[in-house]
Structure formats: C-alpha cells, structure tokens
Amino acid sequence: QLQLVESGGGLVQPGGSLRLSCAASGFTLDYYAIGWFRQAPGKEREFVASISRSGRVTKYADSVKGRLTISRDNAKNTVTLQMNSLKPEDTAVYHCAADPYNSGVSSRPTDFTSWGQGTQVTVSS
C-alpha cells in the first residue's frame, strides 16, 4: 500500500525557514514524480512545487519561486521542501503527493494518485 508521510511543519516567524520532508513507504519513490500542495483555511488546494522522477526537472508556483526549493533523495525514499523567507500567506497545511503518470512534472492535482495527511505550517509573529 502506497503511503506518504509529511513532517517538519511548525510555527515560524516571518522571514524564517522550515524544512518539510515527505517519506514514502510501501513503494519505491523513484517511480513517481512528487508534488507539494497546500491548503489554507477557507481556500482551495494550491500547487506549490513538483519534481520529476529523476530530480532533474522541477516546477514551482510563481508565489514561491526563489524562496522554496524541492529536492529528492531516491536512495532514502524522501522528498524535501526547503522553505526560506517565509511569509504569513504561506500559512497552510502542506501535503505531498505521488504522480505515477508523468515522467516530467505536473501541477494538476488530478495527476497525483497518493496523498499524505499533511503537516501544518504557520507563519506568524
């Protein structure tokens, strides 16, 4: 059974940093492109970043470019989202998800078939 578990969320002040991890179990991560999405209270789910199976191709939402970096370590079966220069509008529950269809990267939630439960990120002073 495919399972993704996020960790690393928490409370941080504006301008601070967090490092989110997405750990996979029950499957080999390198067969899947991986994406991060977020959902704030009262808002729709929003694409954040995605990374190809090999890790050579990445895609970011315009709102996070230059501040967030997605990477993967297939040997450790993990994907990381390094979050710098955080803003209050980054506050949300962050989910990682696995895409078995695309060899590149996608921002469409419907391409991602397995989802983690999410980790809360709160940016506040």
Rosetta silent file (secondary structure, phi, psi, omega in degrees, C-alpha in Angstrom):
SEQUENCE: QLQLVESGGGLVQPGGSLRLSCAASGFTLDYYAIGWFRQAPGKEREFVASISRSGRVTKYADSVKGRLTISRDNAKNTVTLQMNSLKPEDTAVYHCAADPYNSGVSSRPTDFTSWGQGTQVTVSS
SCORE:     score description
SCORE:     0.000 S_00000001
   1 L     0.000  130.143  179.963    0.000    0.000    0.000 S_00000001
   2 L   -71.409  132.886  178.345    1.369    3.367   -1.009 S_00000001
   3 E  -142.133  133.891  175.840    1.895    5.684    1.937 S_00000001
   4 E  -122.140  135.662 -179.627    3.329    9.184    2.172 S_00000001
   5 E  -130.202  123.370  178.531    4.065   10.877    5.478 S_00000001
   6 E   -93.537  151.640  175.175    4.958   14.547    5.827 S_00000001
   7 E  -152.738  166.193  174.889    6.963   16.048    8.664 S_00000001
   8 L   104.400   -4.122  179.018    8.778   19.236    9.569 S_00000001
   9 L   -71.265  172.108  178.767    5.924   21.688    9.882 S_00000001
  10 E   164.270 -166.780  179.348    5.571   24.126   12.738 S_00000001
  11 E  -101.018  129.896 -179.427    5.338   27.744   13.811 S_00000001
  12 E  -141.525  150.376  177.909    7.894   30.191   12.409 S_00000001
  13 L   -78.348  154.885  175.296    8.237   33.953   12.311 S_00000001
  14 L   -53.327  136.656 -176.566    8.028   35.860    9.032 S_00000001
  15 L    90.011   -9.220 -178.594   11.342   35.648    7.236 S_00000001
  16 L   -82.421 -174.607 -176.243   12.158   32.338    8.876 S_00000001
  17 L  -132.206  151.564  171.555   12.762   28.895    7.411 S_00000001
  18 E  -141.592  155.519  177.084   11.348   25.412    7.637 S_00000001
  19 E  -126.102  112.507  179.075   12.310   22.145    6.018 S_00000001
  20 E   -94.623  143.346  176.482    9.490   19.776    5.159 S_00000001
  21 E  -122.485  147.984  176.439   10.074   16.112    4.422 S_00000001
  22 E  -126.579  112.737 -178.430    7.928   13.590    2.603 S_00000001
  23 E  -105.642  136.887 -178.444    8.770    9.979    3.376 S_00000001
  24 E  -107.854  143.136  172.897    7.439    7.114    1.297 S_00000001
  25 E  -138.953  151.480  178.894    6.716    3.582    2.398 S_00000001
  26 L    85.866   -4.608  177.336    5.290    0.631    0.580 S_00000001
  27 L  -158.730  163.360  178.118    6.720    1.692   -2.766 S_00000001
  28 L   -88.955  119.549 -171.847    9.884    2.865   -4.455 S_00000001
  29 H   -63.555  -27.533 -172.886    9.759    6.617   -4.720 S_00000001
  30 H   -74.060   -2.079  172.603   11.826    6.901   -7.882 S_00000001
  31 H   -86.237   -1.962 -171.653    8.959    5.536   -9.981 S_00000001
  32 L  -129.857  138.273  162.018    6.925    8.657   -9.160 S_00000001
  33 E   -73.677  149.500 -176.505    7.074   12.360   -9.706 S_00000001
  34 E  -125.376  138.566  178.264    6.312   14.084   -6.403 S_00000001
  35 E  -126.664  156.152  170.601    4.453   17.284   -5.739 S_00000001
  36 E  -114.565  134.420  176.062    3.746   19.545   -2.808 S_00000001
  37 E  -128.712  160.550  177.582    0.382   21.230   -2.454 S_00000001
  38 E  -139.330  154.934  177.718   -1.027   23.416    0.305 S_00000001
  39 E  -140.863  119.943  176.545   -4.441   24.373    1.574 S_00000001
  40 L   -94.128  156.857 -179.986   -5.192   27.320    3.822 S_00000001
  41 L   -56.117  129.763  177.775   -8.443   27.611    5.799 S_00000001
  42 L    77.573    4.327 -179.632  -11.288   28.673    3.558 S_00000001
  43 L  -120.863  161.580  178.083   -9.189   28.394    0.410 S_00000001
  44 L   -76.952  159.221  175.594   -8.835   25.845   -2.333 S_00000001
  45 L   -62.456  140.463 -171.509   -5.896   23.484   -2.539 S_00000001
  46 E  -129.514  135.542  175.489   -2.960   25.166   -4.272 S_00000001
  47 E   -68.559  139.424  178.046    0.030   23.767   -6.169 S_00000001
  48 E  -114.771  -56.878 -177.011    3.392   24.628   -4.603 S_00000001
  49 E  -162.779  157.256  174.994    6.143   22.634   -6.308 S_00000001
  50 E  -147.401  159.454 -176.647    6.857   19.353   -8.058 S_00000001
  51 E  -139.682  140.566 -177.655    9.891   17.316   -9.024 S_00000001
  52 L   -72.106  171.320 -178.630   10.414   14.712  -11.720 S_00000001
  53 L   -57.144  -41.314 -177.690   11.302   11.095  -11.059 S_00000001
  54 L   -80.495  -20.407 -175.365   14.974   11.722  -11.678 S_00000001
  55 L    89.793   -1.669 -175.877   15.026   15.016   -9.812 S_00000001
  56 L   -81.537  -19.722 -178.396   16.421   16.857  -12.815 S_00000001
  57 L  -120.487  133.382  177.692   13.244   18.823  -13.537 S_00000001
  58 E  -131.232  159.041  179.118   11.354   20.980  -11.051 S_00000001
  59 E  -142.288  141.131 -177.612    8.350   23.262  -11.252 S_00000001
  60 E  -132.815  149.334  168.540    7.203   25.978   -8.851 S_00000001
  61 L   -69.284  146.848 -178.372    4.190   28.166   -8.307 S_00000001
  62 L   -57.262  -33.154 -175.085    5.000   31.803   -9.043 S_00000001
  63 L   -69.498  -15.013 -176.771    4.215   32.728   -5.441 S_00000001
  64 L  -118.655   -4.992 -178.688    7.067   30.591   -4.071 S_00000001
  65 L   -57.255  134.277  179.563    9.760   30.899   -6.743 S_00000001
  66 L    86.373  -11.924 -179.852   13.091   31.901   -5.289 S_00000001
  67 L  -115.394  -34.820 -178.321   12.011   31.072   -1.736 S_00000001
  68 E  -111.818  144.199  179.484   11.138   27.365   -1.789 S_00000001
  69 E  -133.228  126.047  177.279   13.278   24.550   -3.151 S_00000001
  70 E  -100.967  140.828  178.150   12.142   20.993   -3.813 S_00000001
  71 E  -149.976  166.845 -179.806   14.642   18.138   -3.921 S_00000001
  72 E  -142.873  152.156  173.823   14.665   14.375   -3.636 S_00000001
  73 E  -129.014   94.692 -175.884   16.882   11.569   -2.426 S_00000001
  74 L   -64.439  -29.420  178.508   15.651    8.395   -4.071 S_00000001
  75 L   -65.126  -31.071  178.986   18.110    6.289   -2.108 S_00000001
  76 L   -98.591   -1.185  179.057   16.439    7.471    1.100 S_00000001
  77 L    59.278   40.539 -178.640   12.952    7.432   -0.425 S_00000001
  78 E  -135.953  152.836  172.362   12.335   11.022    0.609 S_00000001
  79 E  -125.406  139.156 -175.896   11.473   14.369   -0.936 S_00000001
  80 E  -119.632  142.734  172.997   12.296   17.633    0.785 S_00000001
  81 E  -120.880  105.569  177.061   10.792   21.100    0.541 S_00000001
  82 E   -85.917  123.830 -173.877   13.175   23.745    1.851 S_00000001
  83 E  -118.016  114.223  179.680   11.197   26.855    2.713 S_00000001
  84 L  -117.650  162.678  177.685   13.026   30.165    3.191 S_00000001
  85 L    50.047   48.049 -174.627   11.890   33.775    3.604 S_00000001
  86 L   -67.388  147.217 -178.238    8.517   32.578    4.765 S_00000001
  87 L  -120.597  156.997  177.182    5.545   34.920    4.683 S_00000001
  88 H   -55.536  -31.922 -179.467    2.250   34.863    6.615 S_00000001
  89 H   -73.141   -5.017  173.134    0.482   33.961    3.376 S_00000001
  90 H   -82.990   -6.528  179.755    2.468   30.703    3.308 S_00000001
  91 L   -62.103  125.154 -176.664    0.425   29.520    6.287 S_00000001
  92 E   179.878  170.872  166.155   -1.379   26.316    5.297 S_00000001
  93 E   -89.390  127.330 -177.113   -1.435   22.557    5.615 S_00000001
  94 E  -103.639  129.376  179.866    1.185   21.177    3.244 S_00000001
  95 E  -119.463  140.326  167.969    0.639   17.827    1.539 S_00000001
  96 E  -102.182  155.351 -175.098    2.983   15.780   -0.595 S_00000001
  97 E  -149.277  152.090 -176.481    1.587   13.589   -3.344 S_00000001
  98 E  -109.413  133.595  179.803    2.812   10.984   -5.834 S_00000001
  99 E  -113.727  110.719 -178.240    2.227   11.145   -9.592 S_00000001
 100 L   -87.675   -4.848 -169.253    2.666    7.821  -11.397 S_00000001
 101 L   -95.201  -36.829 -169.805    1.774    9.133  -14.859 S_00000001
 102 L  -101.661  133.363  173.710    4.224   11.842  -15.812 S_00000001
 103 L   -79.997  -19.662  176.693    7.931   11.445  -16.426 S_00000001
 104 L   -96.994 -131.943 -179.775    8.220   15.224  -16.140 S_00000001
 105 L  -129.413  149.222 -179.933    6.421   17.468  -13.697 S_00000001
 106 L  -132.365  155.076  173.133    2.777   18.382  -13.254 S_00000001
 107 L  -117.004    6.591 -177.984    0.855   20.953  -11.250 S_00000001
 108 L   -89.158  119.290  179.775   -2.521   19.274  -11.701 S_00000001
 109 H   -56.363  -30.731 -177.432   -3.846   17.670   -8.513 S_00000001
 110 H   -68.754  -15.982  176.503   -5.713   15.092  -10.590 S_00000001
 111 H   -79.222  -13.033 -174.450   -2.377   13.655  -11.794 S_00000001
 112 L  -102.653  120.317 -170.121   -1.429   12.737   -8.223 S_00000001
 113 L   -99.969  -21.386  179.874   -2.942    9.495   -7.002 S_00000001
 114 E  -124.533  133.947 -174.503   -1.487    9.089   -3.494 S_00000001
 115 E  -129.598  145.078  171.758   -1.534   11.818   -0.844 S_00000001
 116 L   -84.434  173.301 -176.979   -0.123   12.270    2.612 S_00000001
 117 L   -77.889  -22.413  176.495   -2.122   13.555    5.579 S_00000001
 118 L   103.265  158.196  175.802   -0.309   16.871    5.645 S_00000001
 119 E  -135.158  136.438 -174.646    1.771   18.962    8.013 S_00000001
 120 E   -81.546  131.018  172.601    0.778   22.368    9.364 S_00000001
 121 E  -118.365  123.504  179.144    2.950   25.381    8.585 S_00000001
 122 E  -124.057  123.053  179.496    2.130   28.592   10.437 S_00000001
 123 E  -112.397  109.543 -174.867    3.999   31.815    9.723 S_00000001
 124 L  -158.516  147.476  175.787    3.236   34.419   12.354 S_00000001
 125 L   -93.164    0.000    0.000    4.942   36.868   14.647 S_00000001
